[in-house]
Each structure stands twice: as C-alpha cells, then as structure tokens.
Amino acid sequence: GWGWHLSPLLVSTSNLPCWLVEEFVVAEECAPCSNFQAKTTPECGSTGYVEKITCSSSKRNELKSCRSALMEQHLFWKFEGAVVGVALVFACLVIVRQRQLDRKALEKVRKQIESI
C-alpha cells in the first residue's frame, strides 16, 4: 500500500506554507507584485499577483500567489482577441480563394464560348 509513503510528508508540515495546512485570513487583497517583490518573492512568479495572508493557529504572515479578477479578464480578452483574429484571417483567405476560383471558372466559360 501507499500509506507508509505519506507519513513523512505529514510530519514535515512545518516547511509547507502555513495556508496549505491551516485556516487563514487574507490580510491584504490580491494585488500586482511590485518590481522589488517580483525579484525577491517566488510567489510572484506564477501569476504576478500576491495576497498577504495570516494563518490562524501559527499566526504566521505569508505571501500567497493569487489570480486577480482583472488579470483573468485580461487573459480572457487576449484569448478571445486571438480567436477572433485567427477567424478573420481564415475568412479573408477563404474569400480570396473563392475569388480566384470564380475567376478561373469565368476564364474557362469564356474560352469555351470563344471556341464554339
């Protein structure tokens, strides 16, 4: 069984961030990292946003990376924009291709008429 593999992990909760193992309250709302924080705190790395939290039982203050609603919205619109952009490019290609085919078809018809 896997049971015995987990026990060392459960013992060493002290080096885990306290918000993983305890109740916590958000001391400062999710906010973009400052330039200094971005360089010094690893939590800034994943999302570029951090919130300051206080853990209930150990009373430790820690930073926790978070996703801001604004950032989510920004990413969403970036993605939507990309999708619309790609769709427009394809639409243009289709229109151009249609025109080429129409022109070829007209040429063919004209040649047939001339050859009669």
C-alpha positions, 0 to 999 in steps of 0.5 A: 500500500501507499500509506507508509509513503505519506507519513513523512510528508505529514510530519514535515508540515512545518516547511509547507506554507502555513495556508496549505495546512491551516485556516487563514485570513487574507490580510491584504487583497490580491494585488500586482507584485511590485518590481522589488517583490517580483525579484525577491518573492517566488510567489510572484512568479506564477501569476504576478499577483500576491495576497498577504495572508495570516494563518490562524493557529501559527499566526504566521504572515505569508505571501500567497500567489493569487489570480486577480479578477482583472488579470483573468479578464485580461487573459480572457480578452487576449484569448478571445482577441486571438480567436477572433483574429485567427477567424478573420484571417481564415475568412479573408483567405477563404474569400480570396480563394473563392475569388480566384476560383470564380475567376478561373471558372469565368476564364474557362466559360469564356474560352469555351464560348470563344471556341464554339 
